[in-house]
């Protein structure tokens, strides 16, 4: 298992692999939604507390898209994570 792979849920059979991936994707969407809703949380605060931020998440997402041979420009990936263009988010919410 690679360091960036989630450990499978113990005692689940191969037949539930698709459902597990769907659950992981849903958790990712909830994390993104949570970060979009909580604009008061600054990226620097996330970095200090959790060692990642919205920018890290967008870079990880873009890298995984590229692993699937899907090319998406960085601004578009950031917009998925931020819920709006990055420059707009910075002007509205970055302190």
Beta strands, then each sheet from edge to edge (+ up, - down):
end
